Amino acid sequence: MKKLFSIIFVLLAQFTVYASLFISEAQAQSQQGYLTVTMANGQTFSLKDSDIEKMTFSTQPSGSLDHLWYVIGFDVADGQWNFSVPNSRIPLYTEDLGSGLLTYTGYFAGNGFKLVGESWVDQWGAWSNGDFVNYDGSDNIYVPTPGYYTIWLDTRNNRMWMEDGVTATAYGQISLIGSFNDWGGDLDLTRLPGVDSHDWSAEVTFAEDGEVKFRSDHDWTVNWGNNIFPSARGLNNGDNIPVKAGRYIVLFNDITGHYRFYDPANLNMETYQPLVIDDAMTVTPGETRVEFETYSEPTVQLCVGVSLPLVVDYDAVYEVSLRCGSNATVVVGTWNDTAAPDFGSIATSYLASVVQQFCGRAAVERQLDVVVTARVTVNNFPEVYTATTPITCLLPPIAYPEFVYFIGATDGWQNSEQRLQSPNFDGVYTGFVYCADPNGWGNEFKLQRRQGDWADDSQLNSNNLSTVYGDFTKGADNFIAANGEGVYYVELSLIDMTLYGKRIQNMNLVGSYNGWIVGDNTQQMTWDAEHYCFVKTGATLDNTEWKFAANDDWTINLGGSTDNLDFNAANLNANGTTVRLYPTRRDRDQIYCIVEQ
């Protein structure tokens, strides 16, 4: 019987002229969690069973999902029942964009109110049995006892309910502060009329995009923010609100912290975020393993189809992407039809380049995820379904290894942990090594193609290379760090068979906080020989951009990201007072740094 009532509700919800409809005019079929209703005239409607079962039974038309809702009536603001915003009609605030949940909290004296859309045709009121209904012939809503109440409106499932037991704090003044007024000279909001009102409003024009927050009594002790625009629940000490340029009626509720930047000229500015549903869709894999040395096809079929928990007459847009672990995702393409001949395909050469980008050029097995995303509209709301399938890729062997390894007098010729890298596997290596002579054997060293391997085809010594220059020289068999103990920047070319070394006399933190002065001795780092790192304590980075620069110039500099530093890369912006730079790749494949408070 519950399913029968649900079918009646769906049918009546789709038409304004509902009195002439009868259940005998429709056939219903449940398919994969969806209810498909086919009318006598051939029209088909489909809704999720889970959505239908959550709906409040009503014999009235369904509510609209594409406009704002407002609270209005004797209990609201000036009590005048007109459409003036905000003095008579207050927009509900967004609680959750993904679910379409709207809310409002205030004092209701028991004199009556309703919810209304952009006209009286769309309204929520009371039915004769006390239920809340979305019907333009409904009665006013009366609370049983004067007090604070919260209204909830679930626009996705067309439900309204109220909660009592709300408490409120009295604030003397609420103000808006932000980039538009250089974070000073608060813009005071005006308390709206009404009994024990906790609603505030002001008109403001933002000349450009910026950030703002709300605060109480011109003080930061209690302040509200969030990273959502134009409406959300503000959190105490939350993120700055990213506002867009324009003219707004700003509304704020100091009981809940909800805010809304209301633009009368753009009432549909609010974008409902899609509901992301994982594991609700399955994907049929294509190729599950590609060995590029023997694979001869010009394209690789990553997937051949998907199964959506939807009826067939729903249109969807499918996006296929590649992802490796936590790395960024590369979009392969988008399709409107899984029956397309090229659905989920990628050029073989492009797949190889993606593997190299994510995983490097080494000839080892790499597993990537094929991610399929389907975007579809259900019940007037966008929803997103995702599914993944793995693919294993093996690049062909390469002529040059990714790393060569330093071994020498530094640690008594015991290990080859320090390493140089050829990121493009092209035989050109760069990096840093620490040369020392704790045993009095001379600052000598060799390089190995394979870590710890002394075979002739692995060793690189003074007899193998044609040119050694800079601060390195040739010995009888070994290389010599001619400038004494210290850290050296190294360039090795197995193409030209050359080796270059440059002693790092100093390593500085350089940034906007010190005017980008590379020779600022106050920001020099100290070498920690025990932990193979440069250290700076008492740094004053202050959320500014900065880099590492060696030898008082920009010839050797490091930037990018703290966990994977690179030469001549972008500025860093990590903040802290203690910085440790690990340049030798002794314990990781990457040059990296640690920034701590």
N, C-alpha and C positions, 0 to 999 in steps of 0.2 A: 504493500500500500504506500510505503514511503516513496518508492520509485515512481508510482503513478502520480502522486502529488507533485513530485519534482518535475515530471514531464508537463503537467498542467502549468506549473509556474513558468517553465521555460517558454512555452508557447505564448502564454499571456504576456510575458515580459518582452516579447519581440514585437508586439503590435499595440498601437494605441486604441484601435477598434477591436477590443478583445471579447465583447459580449457575444459575437457571432461565431466564435470558435468552439469546437467540440473536440473531445479527445478522440472520437471516432474518425476525425479527419487526418489523424497523424499516425505514423508508425514509428516506433522507437527501437533502437538496437544499441546494445552496449558493446563497444569494441575497444580493447586495449586501454581500459580506464577512461574512455570517453563515451558520452551518450550522444548518439547521432539521431536527430529527429527529422524525418522527411515528411513535408506537408503534402496535401493532396495536389497542390499546384506544382509540385516538383522541387520547391525550395527545401534546402537542407541546412540545419543548424547543428553545431556540435559543441558540447561543453564537457569539461572534465567532471567525472563523478564526484571527485573530492570537492570541487567548487560547488556543485549543485547541493550536495548534502550539507554544506555549511550555510546555505542561504535560508533566510527567514521566510517561511511560507507566507505568501501574500497574493491576493487576487487583483493587484494593481500593477501598472506598468513598472518595469525595472528602471532604476535610477541611471542617470547619465554619468559617464566616466570621463568626459572630456572638458570639464569646466570646474571652477572652484565652487566650494560650498561656504555658506555664511550662516552665522547664528544671528537671529533677529527677534524682536518682540518686547513685551513690557519689561522683561527681566534683563534686557540687554542695553547697555550704554544709556542713551537718552530715552529709550522706550517708545520711540515714535513710529515704528513699523515702516519706515521708508528706506530706500535703497542707498542712502548716503553712507559712504565709507570714509572714516570708521565710526562716526558719531552715532549711527543707528544700526549699521550692519557691519559685523566684524568677521573677516574671513577666518575660516578654520585653518589651523596650522598643520604642516606636514609632519607626521611622525615617522613614516617609512615610505620612501618613494617606491621601493620595490614592491610593497604590498598594497599601495594605494590607500594607506591608513591615514586619516585626518583626525584632528582632535582640537578641543578647546576646553579650558578650565576657567571657571569664574563663580561668582556668587549669584545664586538664583533665589529670588524672594518668594516664588510660588505664584506669580501673577500671569505666567504663560509666555511661551516662546515657540519658535520653530526653526528648522534649518531650511534655507532657500538657496536656489542656484541663481542664475542671471535673470530669471523671471519667476513669477508665481506658479508657472506650470510645473517647474521642478521644485518640490518641497518635501520635507520630512515632517510628519506630525504624529498625532496619537490616533489610534483606531478605537472603536467602541469597547473592545476587550482590553484596552490598555497597552497593546503592542505598538511599537513604532513602525510606521508605514511610509513608504515613498509614494505619496498620492496627493494630488492637488485639492482633494475634497476632505482632507484629514482635519482633525481638531487640533487645537493648541496643546502643547505639552506642558504639564504642571508637575513640579517636584512635590513630593509628599510633605517635606519639611524644609523651610528656608535654610540655606547653607551653601557651602562650596561643593560643586559637582564637576566631574569631568565627562565631557561628551566624546564618544568614539564613533567615527563613521568609516566603515570598511567599504570603500567604493568598489573594490574588486568583487566582493561577494554580496554587495547590496544589503549590508546590515548596519543597524545603529543600536547603540546601547549607552547607558550612563553608569557612572560609579560615584559613590559618595565617600565620606571619610577623608576628604582632602583638607589639608592644613595650609595656612598661608602666613608669610612673613611680611611685615610692613616695612616698606622702603620709603625714605623721604624724597628721593629723586632718582630717576633712571636717565642715563645719558648715552649718547653714541659718540665714539671716539675712534679715530683711525687715520689712514694715510690722507684722506680728504682734508683733514685739518691738522696735518703734521703731528698727530697723536697728542694734541693739546687743545685747550679751549673747547671743552665738551659741548656737544650739541644736546641741549636738554630736551627730553621728550615731555609731552603734556599728558597728564593722567586723563583718561577718557571719563565721561560722566557715568553715573550709575551708583548703585548702593555698594559700598565697600569695593570699589573698582580696583583691579590690579592690572588693567590694560593701559598701555602707554602708546603714544603716537607722535609722529613729527613728519613734516615734508622735507625731503632733502634731495639735492641734485648732485650727482657725482660726475665731474667733468671727465674722468677717466677711470678705467678699472683700478681697483685697489683692494685694501683690506680694512676691516673695521671690527670693533667689539662693542658690546654693551657693558656698562658697569653701574654700580649703585653709589650714590652720594659722592660722585666725583673722586672715587678712590678705587684702587685695584684689589682691595681685600676680597670683594665679591664682584666677579666679572663673568660674562658669558660669551661663549664663542663656539664655533663648529666650522668644519671645512666644506659645508654645503650651502649653496645659494639656489633659490631665493628664500626657502623656508625650511626650518629644521628646529630641533630642540637644542637650545644653547646649553653648553656644559660649563660649569664653573672652572675657570682657568683653561678652557678649551682652546682649540685652534682659532686663529684669526679667520673671519668670515670673508671669502673672496667675492667682493661685490663687483657688478658690472656697471659701466658708465650708463647714466640715465637718471630720470626723475622718478622718485618713489614716494609713496606713503609708507613710512616705516612703522610697523606694529610690533609690540613686545609685551609678553605676559610674564610678570615677575614671580608668579607662583611656580610655573613649570620651566621658565627660561625659553619658551618657544618664541621664535621671531618670524616675521614675514616682511619681505621687501615687495610691496604691492604696487604694480604698474598698471594703472587704469587703462592705458592704451595697449597693453599686451597681456591680456588675462590668461593666455595659454602659454606663458613663458616657462611654466613649470614642466619639466620633462620627467615622466615616470621612468625610473630605471628598470631594466628588464629583470625578471626573476630568473636567476641562474639555477638550473636543475641538473645536477651531476648524476651520472649513472642511470639516466632515464632513457638513454638512446644507445643502441649498439651499432658498431661499425664493422663492416666486412672487410678484412684486410686484403691488400693486393700482394705485391712482392713483400716478403718478410725478411729477405736477406739479399744484399747486393754486394758482390765482389767486383770492384771496378776494373781489376786487371783482366777479367774474363767476360764481364757483362758487355754485350754488344748492341743492345737496343738503344735507340736515341732517347727514349723516355722511360721513366719508371712509374708504374701504377702503384701509388701509395695506398689507395683504398678503392673498392669497386662499388660500394653502396653503404647505406645506413638504414636502420630500422627505427622510426620515430614512434612514440606512443601517441600518435595523432591519426585522425581519419584522413583518407587520401585527398580530400578536397581542400585541405589546408595548404597554402603555398608557403614555402620556406626558402630562405637564402642560406646556402651551405658554404662555409669557409674551411679550407683545409690548411693546416699549418704544421711546421716542424719545430720540435722543442727537444733540447738536450739537457736533462737535469733541471737545474734552476736557472739556466741561461735564458736569454731573451728568445722569443718566438719569432720565426720567420714565416710570413704568410706565403703559401704556395699559390693560392688562387681562390676565387669564389665562383660558385655555380648556382643556377636556379633550378636545376634538374639533375638528379643523380643518374638519370639515364643518358646524360650527355656522353659522347664517345670519349672525351678527354677528362671526365670527372676524376678528380683526385690524382691527376698525373703531373709529373715534373720532369723537366729535361735532365738527362743523366748527368751532364756536365754541371748543371746548377746544383743538383743534389750533392755532387762531389765537393763543390765549393762551400756548401752549407756545412758539410761534415768538417771540412778544413777550418771553417770559421769557428764552429763550436768546439771542436775537439783537437785541432792541430793536424799536422800532415803525417804523423807516424802511422805505419802500416800495422795497426792493431784494431781489433774489433771495437766498433763504437755502436751503442744502442741509442736510437733517437725515438721519440714519441711522435706518431702521426696523430694530430689533434683535429677532430672534426667538430665544428660548431654549427648548430642550426638555429637560425633566428626565425621565430614564427609568432604571429599574433593570435592570442587565445582570449576570448571574452574581452576584446578591445584592449588588452594589455600585451606588451611585448614580452616574450619569454625566450630564454636561451637554453638549449640542450647541448651537452658536450659529451664526447666519447673519445677514447684513445686506443690506438693499437701500436705495438712496437715494430720497428724495423732495424735490422742489424746491417751495418755498412763496414766494408773493409777497403781502405784505400790501397793502391798499388805500392810496392816497395819503392823507396826513395834512395837517391845516390848518397845523400848526406844525412847523418843523424841529427836529431834536434839539439843535443847537448854534446859538448866536449868537457872533459873533467881535468881539474888542476890537482897536481900532486907534487909535493916537494918538501923542502927543509922546514916549512912552517910547522908541521906536526910530525917531524922525523920520518917523512916518507911513509907514513902509516896508512893514510886513506886518501880518497879522492872525492871528497864531499862538495868542495866548491866547484861551480860549473859556469860555463859560458853557454849562451843560447843562440841558436839560429832560428828565429821565429818563423821564417819563410822556408826553412829547410833548403836553403840555397847555398850552403857552404860558407856563409858570412856570419861570424859569431861576435857577440858583444857581451860585456858584463864587467864585474868587479872581482878581484881576488885579493886576499890578504897574504902578503909575503913577510916572512919573519925567519930568524935564524937562532932559535933558542939553544941549539946544540953546537954552534960554532962551525957549521958545515958550509956556510955561505948562503946568501939569499938566492938559492937555485931551485928550479922547478922543471917539470915536464907537463905535457898535456896528453890525455888519453881519449881516443874515440869511444871506447867502451869502458865504463867505470870499473876500475880495479884490474883491468886486463893489460898485461905487459907484453902481449904478443906484438910482433913487428908491425902487423897491419893495424894495430891499435895505437901504438906509441906515436907521439909527435914530439920531436926534440930538435936540437939545433942543426942536425944533419938533414932533417926533412924539409925545412923551410928555407926559401931563397933569401928572404929579407927579414931582419929583425931590427926594429928602430924605436925611437922615442926613449923612454926610460928603461927599456929592455935591451940586453945585448946577448950575443952568443957566447957560450962557454965551450969547453971541449966537447961536451955532449948535451949538457943541459942549457936551459935559458937562465939568465941572471937578471934579477931586479936590481939595476945599477944604482938606484936612488935610495937604497936602504930599506929598512923595515917600514911597512905601511900598506895602505890600501891603494891598489892600482886599477885604473880604468883600462880595459883590454879590448882590442879589436883583432880578430883572427880571420884571415881569408884562406880557405882551402882551395879557392879558385886561383888566386895569385900566389899562394903559399907564402903569405906575409904575416908578421906578428908585430903589433904596436902596443906599447904600454905607456901610461901617463900616471905619475904619482899624484894621489889626491892629497894636496897640502892642507885643505880644509873643506868642510862641508857645512853649508849655511842653510837656515830656514829663511826664505825670502818671500815677501808678499806685500799686499797693499798696506798692511799694518805698519810696515817700516819703509814705505815708499819704494819698494822693489829695489832696495840698495843691496847688491850682491856682496859688497865688502863690509857689511855691518858686523863688526866683531862681537857685538852683544848677542847675536843669534847664531854663533858658531856652535857646532856639535862636537862632542868628544868621542874618540874611538874607544869602544869597550872590547879589548882583545879576547876576554874570556867568552863573551857571548856573540862575538863577530857582528857588532852593530855600532852605529853612530848614535849617540844619546844627547838630547837637549832637555834639561829640566828648567822650569821657570819660564817656559815659552809663553808668549802673549799673542795667540793667534786671533782671538776675539771674533770668531765667525767670519773671518775675511778669507779671501783667496790667497793661496801661497803655493810654493814649490820648493824642491831641494835644488841647490846650485853649488857646484864644486869650483874651487880655486878662484873665487872672486870674479867669475864671469859666467856667461850663459852657454859656453861651449858644451859642458857636460851638465845637464839638468834633468830632473825626474819629476813626473806628474802622472795624471791619469786617475787611478783609484788606489786607495791605501793598500788593498790586498793584491794589487797587480800593477806596480809602477813601471813606467816605460819612459824612454828617452824622448824629450821634446814633446811630451804629451800635455793634456789640458791641466789647468790649475786644480789644486786640491782645495777643499773647504771644510775638512774635519777640524773640530775645535777641541783644544785641550792645552795642558800646561807641560806635559811630558811627552816627548816624541822619540821613538826608537826606529831607526832605519836599518834594515837588514839587506845589504846589497849583494852578498856573495852567492845567493841561491844555495846555501849550505844545507838548509833544512826544508826548503820548498823549491818548487820549480820556478817560482816567481820572485822578483825583487819586491819587497813589501815593507810597510811601516806600521807601527802601532802608535796610536794617539790616545793618551789617557789624561783624565782630569787630575 
